[in-house]
């Protein structure tokens, strides 16, 4: 049986996957190997925390990028 990842592990993986680029939800899901619906739900949380911002949104596509707060968080976690 595989061990379930915790929310903070999933969010850290999502933030690392976004990196310095703008990415769609599907790109993040494919690169991180996380279900797109899970990515979408965690992105909503990360937007609320100010770590990610929506650059573009339509009914079919959502593009996000890291904010300065998100970049600073990744530097602290990576160190």
C-alpha positions as CSV (number, residue, x, y, z in Angstrom):
1,X,0.0,0.0,0.0
2,X,1.3,3.4,-0.9
3,X,1.7,6.0,1.8
4,X,-0.6,9.0,1.4
5,X,1.1,12.4,1.1
6,X,0.2,15.1,3.6
7,X,-1.3,18.5,2.5
8,X,1.9,20.4,3.2
9,X,3.9,17.9,1.0
10,X,1.4,18.3,-1.8
11,X,1.5,22.1,-1.6
12,X,5.3,22.2,-1.5
13,X,5.4,20.0,-4.6
14,X,2.9,22.2,-6.4
15,X,4.9,25.4,-5.5
16,X,8.2,23.7,-6.7
17,X,6.5,22.6,-9.9
18,X,5.3,26.2,-10.7
19,X,8.8,27.6,-10.0
20,X,9.5,30.8,-11.9
21,X,7.2,30.1,-14.8
22,X,3.5,30.6,-15.5
23,X,1.7,27.3,-15.6
24,X,-1.7,25.9,-16.2
25,X,-3.4,23.6,-13.7
26,X,-2.9,20.7,-16.2
27,X,0.8,21.4,-16.6
28,X,1.3,21.4,-12.9
29,X,-0.7,18.2,-12.5
30,X,1.3,16.4,-15.3
31,X,4.7,17.6,-14.0
32,X,4.0,16.8,-10.4
33,X,2.0,13.6,-11.0
34,X,-0.9,14.9,-8.9
35,X,-4.5,14.6,-10.0
36,X,-5.7,17.9,-11.6
37,X,-8.7,18.3,-9.3
38,X,-6.4,18.0,-6.3
39,X,-4.0,20.6,-7.8
40,X,-7.0,22.9,-8.4
41,X,-8.2,22.7,-4.8
42,X,-4.7,23.3,-3.4
43,X,-4.2,26.2,-5.8
44,X,-7.3,27.8,-4.3
45,X,-5.8,27.5,-0.9
46,X,-2.4,28.8,-2.0
47,X,-4.1,31.8,-3.7
48,X,-5.8,32.5,-0.4
49,X,-2.5,32.4,1.5
50,X,-1.0,34.8,-1.1
51,X,1.7,32.4,-2.3
52,X,0.2,32.0,-5.8
53,X,-1.7,34.4,-8.0
54,X,-4.0,33.8,-11.0
55,X,-2.6,35.4,-14.1
56,X,-5.5,34.2,-16.4
57,X,-8.7,32.4,-15.9
58,X,-11.4,31.2,-18.2
59,X,-14.0,28.4,-17.9
60,X,-11.4,26.0,-19.5
61,X,-8.0,27.3,-18.4
62,X,-6.5,28.7,-15.2
63,X,-2.9,30.0,-15.4
64,X,-1.0,30.8,-12.2
65,X,2.4,32.0,-11.0
66,X,4.2,32.4,-7.8
67,X,4.1,35.6,-5.8
68,X,7.0,37.1,-4.0
69,X,5.7,35.5,-0.8
70,X,5.6,32.1,-2.6
71,X,9.2,32.5,-3.8
72,X,10.4,33.5,-0.4
73,X,8.7,30.4,1.1
74,X,10.4,28.1,-1.4
75,X,13.8,29.6,-0.6
76,X,13.3,29.0,3.1
77,X,12.0,25.4,2.5
78,X,14.8,24.6,0.1
79,X,17.6,25.8,2.4
